[in-house]
Amino acid sequence: MSDGTATGEGAASGPRICEEGGGGLFLPLGGETERQWDVRLKLLLYFVGLVYSFLGVSIVADIFMAAIERITSLQKKVKVPGTNRMVTVQVWNETVANLTLMALGSSAPEILLALNDVLKNRFFEGSLGPSTIVGSAAFNLFCIIAVCINSIPNGEVRMIKEVHVFAVTAAWSIFAYLWLLFIVQFNSKDIIELWEGVLTFLFFPLLVAHSWATDAGLLTGENVKAFVMSNYIWFVTLGEETEADFSWLGFLAGIVLLIPRLVWVIVKYSALGSVLCFQALMRRCCCRPARTYKLSDDLADLEDATADLEQEIVDEDNNVIEHEAGIMSFAFDVLNISIGTEEESFNVKVYRRNGDRGRVTVRYSMIGLTAVPGYDFVDEEGELHFRDGVLEQDLEFTVLPKRVGERSDSFQIIIEDETETVMFNPWHDGGEEKNILTVSVANKNPRPVSVMDKAYTALDGVFNVDEFKLGFACWKDQVAEAFYCGGSLEEQEAAGVGAWIAHLIWIPWKLPFAVFVPPPVFMGGWVCFVFSLMGIGILTIVIGDLAELFGCVMNIDDGITAISIVAMGTSVPDMFASRTAAKADEYADASIVNVTGSNSVNVFLGIGLPWMWAALYWAITGANSEWTARYGHRFPDTWGANGSAAFVVQSGQLFFSVCVFTLAALVCLTVITFRRVRYGGELGGPSDAKAYSSFLLVLLWFFYIGLSVW
């Protein structure tokens, strides 16, 4: 509970940021002169600066999320076990992507603020980081879910599809804050030992591995029971008992023996995954090899590779699949063509099997694998219309010329039906929901002879030259879009007063980020990822200084500023994104599961990482004069006396805040579960039910804020 002043011995050891002798990393810009300004003027400037900085974070966070979406959209072709078929799959598992890159994208401001809080305080405790993490978790869980519940039209519901993943992330989100209470208050009170910091951080890969295993069906009740019992039987055998009769002692011993084996498996595969990711990144960036597709010499393959229209499509039991509207299919999964220095157009047939009743429409689109749209092929989308009785249609596409020395590339043509009127060939790439044709494009020009052509070949082998051309074109358009009101010169000429006001407000953020942060085209999105993350880091430093200045001038504790203003400001962009996802998506996973997952990641990364660094720093360097002056008298027998030191965290206000949040979070999860049972979905429902649920969740947030600042 706060008394309105800075709390903790660490905070009291030096002047606050607005006092004489105090200062932040960037602010105050005016130095001692600024401290003499009128208090009301400073409050206004610091508050406006905070709000304006939050706008900047929302812009660069959107760019960061675009980079993550590009990274996680990466696809690869894999062989179906036991067959010669190749199918397209996502490189990133959806659950793993949501808990790693997506959670990092939504939580990056809070995590970087916590890191900056420890670093700028020279590895001493800071008030902004942990309080912002807990405050942001409260806003996410209570306010964002309340907004999502109320955003669904009356009578409609959205339910969580992956319930098991939600159960895992919800349990981990509660455990994360219970663990925080344990290490701060109950185990070595006010001291964060090195093993506590390391274990807090390691809970993050454990959460990811647990969620992935649950999503993959590896952690079913039967599997866990069998694994535990196998450890139990081994324990009984080890004890030389003649009969393996069940006993609770043996069963618990089996669980205990299971833990180190499970940790070893997680560590082993986490390390293997890290190595594989690093190798894949190095291959992508440094050694882009030539493709090894078997290539056709002429167009004859297009004419010969036709489907047997009389052969009907069957299921796994060799029974004919009946479908009146028909089953759409390409004749094959892979099409091999070659191209020279001239642009060429090709036709591929789309067939309708097992039925021809009625008029149906199939949409087609194209995506690049290694080929770049606009440079290797013409990116087109459209519709194919099948009248009643029509069994095939031609789909035309255009491949652009290749220069001498350019590497082979591939792209995909996708056919799908959003209305679900027709079915697609389940034996072809894409399955029943869509069919995918992979087009492999070889270079039929003669081998490079000149030095320039050989240099181009070498460069295209390391970097995709066409991708870089597209990237720089997009970068130019990105800058122009940020500079002009409305995004273009034509729109600017027709812009009104309101559009110009909004443009002038946003352009100080939009233009610098457009200039200095590359678009997510380069290197599969990783270049944009790094630069946008740097932008978020710089802005969080500014936000940290402004928050401390505002709290200091108001004469309130930095922790109170963090759990209220800072936490709300960094989470508001997520609220709008979640609201949009709740309305657009068929399920509630993107709105709710991402919240519980992000709240766990916030603790394990946003608190675990800086506390681990700080604990490691003091374990290596030992007590210095500043540490001894701050904490030596508190720990005369355990720390400081022999030159050793530890990372000290004052548990008082943080402990109380986490307790309040944990209790309120349990109520919130109970409400969500009740809504699923009562109304058939966590979001939406009848008008009155939406209003009551939203009001209760917002009330929980005010309950948390009120008790935390009390």
C-alpha positions in Angstrom: 0.0 0.0 0.0 1.4 3.4 -1.0 1.7 6.5 1.1 2.1 8.7 -1.9 5.9 8.9 -1.7 8.7 6.9 -3.2 9.0 3.6 -1.4 11.8 1.2 -0.8 15.4 1.9 0.4 16.7 1.6 -3.1 14.5 4.5 -4.2 15.4 6.6 -1.1 19.1 6.3 -1.7 19.3 9.1 -4.2 17.4 12.0 -5.7 14.4 11.3 -7.9 14.5 12.3 -11.5 12.8 15.7 -11.1 14.9 16.7 -8.0 18.3 18.4 -8.0 21.0 15.9 -8.9 18.5 13.4 -10.4 18.0 12.6 -14.1 17.1 9.9 -16.6 18.8 8.5 -19.6 17.3 11.1 -22.0 15.2 13.5 -19.9 14.8 16.1 -18.6 16.2 17.9 -21.6 16.2 21.3 -19.9 18.4 20.1 -17.0 18.3 22.3 -13.9 16.5 25.0 -15.7 13.5 22.7 -16.4 13.3 21.9 -12.7 12.5 25.6 -12.0 9.4 25.6 -14.3 5.9 25.9 -13.0 4.6 22.5 -11.7 1.4 22.8 -13.7 3.3 23.4 -16.9 5.5 20.4 -16.2 2.6 18.2 -15.5 0.9 19.1 -18.7 4.1 18.7 -20.8 5.0 15.3 -19.2 1.5 14.0 -19.6 1.1 15.1 -23.2 4.6 13.6 -23.8 3.6 10.3 -22.4 0.4 10.1 -24.5 2.3 11.1 -27.6 5.0 8.5 -26.9 2.3 5.9 -26.6 1.1 6.9 -30.1 4.7 6.4 -31.4 4.9 3.0 -29.7 1.6 1.9 -31.4 3.0 2.8 -34.8 6.3 1.0 -34.5 4.6 -1.9 -32.8 2.4 -2.3 -35.9 5.5 -2.4 -38.0 7.0 -5.0 -35.6 3.9 -7.1 -35.9 4.0 -6.9 -39.7 7.6 -8.3 -39.5 6.5 -11.1 -37.2 3.6 -12.0 -39.5 6.0 -12.2 -42.4 8.4 -14.4 -40.4 5.6 -16.8 -39.2 4.1 -17.0 -42.7 7.1 -18.9 -44.0 6.2 -22.2 -45.6 8.0 -25.3 -46.7 7.4 -28.5 -48.7 7.6 -31.7 -46.7 7.2 -35.3 -47.8 4.2 -37.3 -46.6 5.5 -40.3 -44.7 5.1 -43.5 -46.7 4.4 -41.8 -50.0 6.2 -39.7 -52.6 3.8 -36.8 -52.2 5.0 -33.4 -51.1 2.7 -31.0 -49.2 3.0 -27.4 -48.0 3.1 -26.8 -44.3 3.9 -23.8 -42.1 7.5 -23.6 -40.8 6.2 -22.1 -37.5 3.8 -24.1 -35.4 0.8 -21.8 -34.7 0.9 -22.3 -30.9 4.7 -21.8 -30.7 4.4 -18.7 -32.9 1.7 -17.2 -30.7 3.7 -17.7 -27.5 7.0 -16.5 -28.9 7.0 -14.0 -31.7 3.4 -12.9 -31.4 3.5 -12.6 -27.6 6.8 -10.7 -27.9 5.3 -8.4 -30.4 2.4 -7.5 -28.2 4.5 -7.4 -25.0 7.7 -5.8 -26.4 7.1 -2.3 -24.8 6.6 -3.7 -21.3 9.5 -6.2 -21.6 11.9 -3.6 -22.9 10.8 -1.1 -20.3 11.6 -3.6 -17.6 15.0 -4.3 -19.1 15.7 -0.6 -19.3 14.5 -0.1 -15.7 17.2 -2.4 -14.4 20.0 -1.3 -16.7 19.6 2.4 -16.1 19.5 1.8 -12.3 22.9 0.1 -12.6 21.4 -3.3 -11.8 19.6 -2.0 -8.7 15.8 -2.4 -8.4 13.6 -0.1 -10.4 9.9 0.6 -9.8 8.6 0.9 -13.3 9.4 -2.5 -14.8 7.6 -5.0 -12.5 4.7 -2.7 -11.8 4.2 -2.1 -15.5 4.2 -5.9 -16.2 1.6 -6.5 -13.5 -0.5 -3.5 -14.5 -0.4 -4.4 -18.1 -1.5 -8.0 -17.3 -4.5 -6.6 -15.4 -5.5 -4.3 -18.2 -5.1 -7.1 -20.7 -7.1 -9.7 -18.8 -9.9 -7.4 -17.5 -10.4 -4.5 -19.9 -9.4 -6.1 -23.2 -11.5 -9.2 -22.7 -14.4 -6.9 -21.5 -14.1 -5.0 -24.8 -14.0 -8.2 -26.8 -17.1 -9.6 -25.1 -19.1 -6.5 -25.9 -17.8 -6.1 -29.5 -19.6 -9.2 -30.7 -23.1 -8.5 -32.2 -26.0 -9.4 -30.0 -27.0 -13.1 -30.1 -23.7 -14.2 -31.7 -20.9 -15.9 -29.8 -17.2 -16.7 -30.3 -15.8 -19.7 -28.5 -12.3 -20.8 -27.9 -11.4 -23.6 -30.4 -8.1 -24.8 -28.8 -9.5 -25.3 -25.3 -6.6 -27.4 -24.2 -4.1 -24.7 -25.2 -6.2 -22.1 -23.4 -6.2 -24.3 -20.3 -2.4 -24.5 -20.4 -1.8 -20.8 -20.9 -4.4 -19.8 -18.3 -2.8 -22.2 -15.7 0.6 -20.9 -16.5 -0.6 -17.2 -16.2 -1.8 -17.9 -12.7 1.3 -19.9 -11.8 3.6 -17.1 -13.1 2.2 -14.6 -10.6 2.1 -17.2 -7.8 5.8 -17.9 -8.5 6.5 -14.2 -8.4 4.9 -14.0 -4.9 7.1 -17.0 -3.8 10.4 -15.6 -4.9 9.7 -12.0 -3.7 8.0 -12.7 -0.4 8.4 -16.2 0.9 11.7 -17.6 -0.3 14.7 -15.3 0.7 12.4 -12.3 1.3 13.4 -9.2 -0.7 16.3 -11.1 -2.3 16.3 -12.5 -5.8 18.9 -15.3 -5.9 20.6 -16.3 -9.1 18.7 -19.6 -9.3 15.4 -17.8 -8.9 16.1 -15.4 -11.8 17.4 -18.2 -14.0 14.4 -20.5 -13.3 12.0 -17.6 -13.9 13.5 -17.1 -17.3 13.6 -20.8 -18.1 9.9 -21.1 -17.4 9.4 -19.4 -20.8 10.7 -22.2 -22.9 9.0 -24.6 -20.6 5.7 -22.9 -21.2 6.3 -23.0 -25.0 7.2 -26.7 -24.9 4.2 -27.5 -22.7 1.8 -25.7 -25.0 3.3 -27.2 -28.1 3.2 -30.7 -26.7 -0.5 -30.2 -25.7 -1.4 -28.8 -29.1 0.4 -31.7 -30.8 -1.6 -34.2 -28.7 1.5 -35.5 -26.9 0.3 -34.6 -23.4 -3.0 -36.4 -23.3 -4.3 -37.9 -20.1 -3.5 -41.4 -21.3 0.0 -40.5 -22.3 0.8 -38.7 -19.1 -0.6 -41.6 -17.0 1.3 -44.2 -18.9 4.5 -42.2 -18.6 4.1 -41.6 -14.8 3.2 -45.2 -14.2 6.3 -46.4 -16.2 8.4 -44.3 -13.8 6.5 -45.7 -10.8 7.2 -49.3 -11.9 10.8 -48.5 -12.4 11.0 -47.0 -8.9 9.4 -50.2 -7.5 11.8 -52.4 -9.3 14.7 -50.3 -8.1 13.5 -50.9 -4.5 13.5 -54.6 -5.1 9.9 -55.1 -4.2 8.4 -58.4 -5.4 5.0 -57.0 -6.4 4.2 -53.7 -8.1 1.1 -53.0 -6.0 -0.1 -49.5 -6.2 0.8 -47.1 -3.4 0.6 -43.3 -3.2 4.2 -43.2 -2.1 5.4 -45.0 -5.2 3.1 -43.0 -7.5 4.5 -39.7 -6.1 8.0 -41.1 -6.5 7.1 -41.7 -10.1 6.1 -38.1 -10.6 9.3 -36.9 -8.9 11.3 -39.1 -11.2 9.3 -37.8 -14.1 10.3 -34.2 -13.5 14.1 -34.4 -14.3 13.3 -36.6 -17.4 10.8 -34.0 -18.6 13.2 -31.2 -18.0 15.9 -33.0 -19.9 13.6 -33.6 -22.8 12.6 -29.9 -22.9 16.2 -28.7 -22.6 17.4 -31.2 -25.3 14.7 -30.2 -27.8 14.9 -26.5 -27.0 18.6 -26.6 -27.7 18.0 -28.6 -30.9 15.3 -26.2 -32.0 17.6 -23.2 -31.4 20.4 -24.9 -33.5 17.9 -25.7 -36.3 16.5 -22.1 -36.3 20.1 -20.7 -36.4 21.0 -23.0 -39.2 17.9 -22.2 -41.1 18.6 -18.4 -40.7 22.2 -18.9 -41.8 21.0 -20.8 -44.9 18.4 -18.1 -45.6 20.9 -15.3 -45.2 24.2 -16.7 -46.3 23.9 -19.7 -48.5 20.8 -19.7 -50.6 21.4 -22.9 -52.7 20.2 -23.6 -56.2 16.9 -25.4 -56.3 17.0 -29.1 -57.0 13.6 -29.6 -58.8 13.5 -31.8 -61.8 12.8 -29.4 -64.6 10.9 -29.8 -67.9 12.5 -28.9 -71.2 9.4 -27.8 -73.0 5.7 -27.2 -72.7 4.8 -30.8 -73.6 4.6 -31.7 -69.9 1.7 -29.2 -69.6 -0.2 -31.1 -72.3 0.7 -34.6 -71.1 0.0 -34.2 -67.4 -3.7 -34.2 -67.7 -6.2 -35.8 -65.3 -8.1 -39.0 -65.9 -11.6 -37.5 -65.8 -13.2 -40.9 -65.5 -11.3 -41.8 -62.4 -13.3 -40.7 -59.4 -11.7 -39.5 -56.1 -12.0 -41.9 -53.2 -11.5 -41.7 -49.5 -9.1 -43.7 -47.3 -11.3 -46.8 -47.4 -11.4 -46.6 -51.2 -15.0 -45.5 -51.3 -16.0 -42.9 -53.8 -16.5 -39.5 -52.2 -20.0 -38.2 -53.1 -20.4 -34.4 -53.6 -23.1 -33.0 -55.9 -21.3 -29.7 -56.6 -18.1 -31.6 -57.4 -14.5 -31.9 -56.0 -12.1 -29.4 -57.4 -8.6 -30.4 -58.2 -5.5 -29.7 -60.2 -4.1 -32.5 -62.3 -0.9 -32.6 -60.3 0.8 -30.9 -57.3 4.0 -29.7 -59.0 4.4 -28.1 -62.4 7.9 -27.8 -63.8 8.5 -25.1 -66.4 11.5 -23.2 -67.8 11.8 -19.6 -68.9 14.3 -17.6 -70.8 14.7 -13.9 -71.6 11.1 -13.5 -72.8 7.9 -13.3 -70.8 5.6 -16.3 -71.3 2.0 -17.2 -70.4 0.9 -20.7 -69.4 -2.4 -22.5 -68.9 -3.2 -25.0 -66.3 -6.5 -26.8 -66.0 -8.7 -27.0 -62.9 -10.9 -30.1 -62.9 -14.3 -30.8 -61.4 -14.8 -34.4 -60.4 -17.4 -36.6 -58.6 -20.2 -34.2 -59.4 -21.2 -31.3 -61.7 -24.5 -30.1 -60.3 -25.1 -26.3 -60.2 -23.0 -23.3 -60.8 -19.9 -22.9 -58.6 -17.2 -20.3 -58.3 -13.6 -21.0 -57.2 -11.2 -18.3 -56.3 -7.5 -18.4 -57.2 -4.5 -16.5 -55.9 -0.7 -16.8 -56.0 2.0 -16.6 -53.5 5.8 -16.7 -53.8 8.0 -19.3 -52.2 11.4 -18.2 -53.5 9.9 -16.4 -56.5 9.1 -12.7 -56.0 5.8 -11.3 -57.3 6.3 -8.6 -59.9 9.8 -9.8 -60.7 9.5 -13.5 -61.3 5.8 -13.9 -62.0 2.7 -11.7 -62.4 0.8 -11.8 -59.1 -2.9 -12.3 -60.1 -6.1 -13.3 -58.3 -9.5 -13.9 -59.7 -12.4 -16.4 -60.0 -13.1 -19.4 -62.1 -16.8 -19.9 -62.9 -18.2 -23.4 -63.5 -21.7 -23.6 -65.0 -23.9 -26.6 -64.4 -22.3 -29.6 -66.1 -18.9 -27.9 -66.8 -16.0 -30.2 -65.7 -12.9 -28.1 -66.4 -11.6 -24.5 -66.7 -8.4 -23.0 -67.8 -6.3 -20.9 -65.4 -3.8 -18.7 -67.1 -0.7 -17.3 -65.4 2.3 -15.3 -66.6 6.0 -15.9 -65.8 8.4 -13.0 -66.2 11.7 -13.4 -68.0 15.0 -14.4 -66.2 18.4 -12.9 -66.9 21.5 -15.0 -67.5 22.8 -16.3 -64.2 19.5 -16.0 -62.3 18.7 -18.9 -60.0 15.6 -21.1 -60.3 12.6 -20.1 -58.3 9.1 -21.4 -57.3 5.7 -20.0 -56.5 2.3 -21.4 -55.8 -1.2 -21.1 -57.3 -4.0 -21.7 -54.7 -7.6 -22.5 -55.5 -10.2 -22.2 -52.7 -13.9 -21.5 -52.0 -14.8 -19.2 -49.1 -18.5 -20.3 -49.4 -17.6 -23.9 -48.8 -20.0 -24.9 -51.7 -17.4 -27.3 -53.2 -14.8 -29.7 -51.8 -11.2 -30.0 -52.9 -9.2 -33.1 -53.6 -8.1 -34.4 -50.2 -5.2 -36.3 -51.8 -3.6 -33.1 -53.2 -1.5 -30.5 -51.5 -3.8 -28.3 -49.4 -6.3 -31.0 -48.6 -10.1 -30.6 -48.5 -10.1 -26.8 -47.9 -8.0 -25.8 -50.8 -5.6 -27.2 -53.5 -2.1 -25.9 -54.1 -0.1 -26.1 -57.3 3.6 -25.5 -56.9 5.2 -24.0 -60.0 8.9 -24.6 -60.3 10.5 -22.1 -62.8 13.9 -23.0 -64.2 16.3 -20.7 -66.0 16.8 -22.1 -69.6 19.3 -19.4 -70.5 22.9 -20.5 -71.2 25.2 -20.7 -68.2 26.9 -17.4 -67.3 30.1 -16.6 -69.0 30.9 -12.9 -68.4 32.2 -11.7 -65.1 29.1 -9.6 -64.5 26.8 -12.6 -65.0 28.9 -14.8 -62.7 28.9 -12.0 -60.1 25.1 -11.8 -60.4 24.8 -15.6 -59.9 27.0 -15.5 -56.8 25.0 -12.5 -55.4 21.7 -14.1 -56.2 22.9 -17.3 -54.4 23.6 -15.3 -51.2 20.6 -12.9 -51.4 17.5 -13.1 -53.4 18.2 -10.1 -55.7 14.6 -9.8 -56.9 13.5 -9.7 -53.2 15.9 -6.8 -52.6 14.6 -5.0 -55.6 11.0 -5.4 -54.3 12.2 -4.4 -50.8 13.7 -1.1 -51.9 10.6 -0.3 -54.1 8.4 -1.0 -51.1 10.7 1.2 -48.9 10.3 4.1 -51.3 6.5 3.7 -51.3 6.5 3.4 -47.5 8.3 6.8 -47.2 6.0 8.5 -49.7 2.9 7.1 -48.0 4.2 8.5 -44.6 5.1 11.9 -46.1 1.8 12.6 -48.0 -1.4 13.3 -46.3 -3.7 10.4 -47.1 -0.8 8.3 -48.3 -0.4 9.8 -51.8 -0.2 13.1 -53.7 -3.7 12.5 -55.2 -5.2 11.8 -51.7 -3.4 14.8 -50.3 -4.9 17.2 -52.8 -8.4 16.0 -51.8 -7.7 15.9 -48.0 -9.9 18.0 -45.7 -9.0 19.8 -42.5 -9.5 16.8 -40.2 -7.2 14.6 -42.4 -4.5 17.3 -42.3 -4.7 17.6 -38.5 -4.4 13.9 -38.1 -1.5 13.8 -40.5 0.4 16.5 -38.7 -0.1 14.7 -35.4 1.2 11.4 -36.8 3.9 12.5 -39.2 6.6 13.1 -36.5 6.4 9.4 -35.8 5.4 7.9 -39.1 8.1 9.6 -41.3 11.2 8.7 -39.1 10.0 5.1 -38.8 9.2 4.8 -42.5 12.8 6.1 -43.3 14.8 4.1 -40.7 12.8 0.9 -40.5 12.9 -1.3 -43.6 9.7 -3.0 -44.8 9.3 -6.7 -43.9 10.3 -7.8 -47.4 14.0 -8.1 -46.7 15.4 -11.4 -45.4 12.0 -12.9 -44.6 11.1 -10.1 -42.2 14.1 -10.4 -39.9 15.6 -7.0 -40.9 12.4 -5.2 -40.1 12.1 -7.2 -36.9 15.5 -6.0 -35.6 15.1 -2.4 -36.6 11.5 -2.0 -35.3 12.6 -3.7 -32.0 15.3 -1.1 -31.7 12.7 1.6 -32.3 10.5 0.2 -29.5 13.5 0.1 -27.2 14.4 3.7 -27.7 10.8 4.8 -27.2 10.5 2.8 -24.0 13.5 4.6 -22.6 11.7 7.9 -23.3 8.5 6.6 -21.8 10.3 5.5 -18.7 11.9 8.9 -18.2 8.5 10.7 -18.8 6.7 8.4 -16.4 9.2 9.0 -13.7 9.1 12.8 -14.3 5.3 12.8 -14.2 5.2 10.7 -11.0 7.9 12.8 -9.3 6.2 16.1 -10.1 2.9 14.6 -8.8 4.7 13.4 -5.7 3.4 9.8 -6.2 5.4 6.5 -6.3 6.7 5.4 -9.7 5.0 2.1 -9.1 1.6 3.7 -9.1 2.3 5.6 -12.3 3.5 2.3 -13.8 0.4 0.1 -13.0 -2.0 2.8 -14.2 -0.9 5.2 -16.8 2.1 3.4 -18.3 0.4 0.0 -18.3 -2.7 1.3 -19.9 -0.8 3.3 -22.5 1.3 0.4 -23.7 -1.8 -1.9 -23.8 -4.3 0.2 -25.6 -3.0 -0.7 -29.1 -3.4 -4.4 -28.1 -7.0 -3.6 -27.1 -8.0 -2.3 -30.6 -6.2 -5.2 -32.3 -8.0 -7.8 -30.1 -11.3 -6.1 -30.7 -10.8 -6.3 -34.4 -9.7 -10.0 -34.2 -12.8 -10.8 -32.0 -15.2 -9.4 -34.6 -13.4 -10.8 -37.6 -12.4 -14.3 -36.5 -14.6 -17.3 -36.2 -13.2 -18.3 -32.9 -12.1 -16.4 -29.7 -8.5 -17.8 -29.5 -6.9 -14.7 -30.9 -8.7 -12.5 -28.3 -8.4 -14.6 -25.1 -5.6 -17.2 -25.5 -3.2 -14.5 -26.7 -4.0 -12.5 -23.5 -3.3 -15.4 -21.1 -0.2 -16.4 -23.1 1.1 -12.8 -23.1 0.6 -12.4 -19.4 2.8 -15.5 -18.8 5.4 -14.3 -21.2 5.4 -10.9 -19.5 6.6 -12.4 -16.3 9.0 -15.0 -17.7 10.7 -12.6 -20.1 9.8 -9.1 -18.7 10.7 -10.0 -15.1 12.8 -13.1 -15.5 15.3 -11.8 -18.0 16.2 -8.5 -16.2 16.2 -10.1 -12.8 18.4 -12.9 -14.0 20.9 -10.4 -15.4 20.8 -8.4 -12.2 21.2 -11.4 -10.0 24.1 -12.7 -12.2 25.7 -9.2 -12.1 25.8 -9.0 -8.3 26.8 -12.7 -8.0 29.9 -11.9 -10.1 30.9 -8.4 -9.0 30.0 -8.7 -5.3 29.0 -5.8 -3.0 30.3 -2.3 -3.9 30.1 0.8 -1.8 26.7 1.8 -3.2 25.2 -1.7 -2.5 26.7 -1.7 1.0 25.3 1.8 1.7 21.8 0.8 0.5 21.5 -2.7 1.9 24.5 -3.6 4.0 22.7 -2.9 7.3 19.7 -5.1 6.3 21.7 -8.2 5.5 24.8 -8.0 7.8 25.1 -11.8 8.3 24.1 -13.1 4.9 25.2 -10.5 2.3 27.7 -7.8 2.3 29.8 -9.0 5.3 32.0 -11.2 3.1 31.9 -9.0 0.0 29.0 -10.9 -1.6 25.9 -9.2 -2.9 22.5 -10.1 -4.3 19.8 -8.4 -6.3 17.4 -6.8 -3.8 13.7 -6.2 -4.7 11.5 -4.5 -2.1 8.5 -6.8 -1.8 5.9 -4.5 -0.1 3.9 -2.8 -2.8 4.7 -5.3 -5.5 3.6 -8.2 -3.3 0.3 -6.6 -2.5 -0.3 -5.6 -6.1 0.4 -9.2 -7.3 -1.9 -10.7 -4.6 -4.8 -8.4 -5.6 -4.3 -9.2 -9.3 -4.1 -13.0 -8.8 -7.4 -13.0 -6.9 -9.1 -10.9 -9.5 -7.6 -13.0 -12.3 -9.2 -16.2 -10.8 -12.6 -14.4 -10.8 -12.1 -13.4 -14.4 -11.2 -16.9 -15.5 -14.3 -18.2 -13.7 -16.5 -15.7 -15.5 -15.0 -16.8 -18.9 -15.6 -20.4 -18.1 -19.2 -19.8 -16.9 -19.9 -17.9 -20.2 -18.8 -20.8 -22.2 -21.0 -23.2 -20.3 -24.0 -20.9 -20.1 -24.0 -19.1 -23.5 -21.9 -21.5 -25.7 -19.0 -19.1 -26.1 -16.6 -16.9 -24.1 -17.4 -13.8 -26.2 -20.7 -12.4 -27.2 -24.1 -13.7 -26.2 -27.3 -11.9 -25.3 -27.2 -8.1 -24.8 -27.7 -8.2 -21.1 -25.2 -10.9 -20.5 -22.6 -9.0 -22.5 -23.2 -5.9 -20.5 -23.1 -7.6 -17.1 -19.9 -9.6 -17.9 -18.1 -6.5 -19.3 -19.1 -4.4 -16.4 -17.9 -7.0 -13.9 -14.5 -7.3 -15.6 -14.0 -3.5 -15.8 -15.0 -3.4 -12.1 -12.3 -5.9 -11.4 -9.7 -3.6 -13.0 -10.8 -0.7 -10.9 -10.7 -3.0 -7.9 -7.1 -3.9 -8.7 -6.1 -0.3 -9.3 -7.8 1.0 -6.3 -6.3 -1.5 -3.8 -2.9 -1.3 -5.4 -2.6 2.5 -4.9 -4.3 2.4 -1.5 
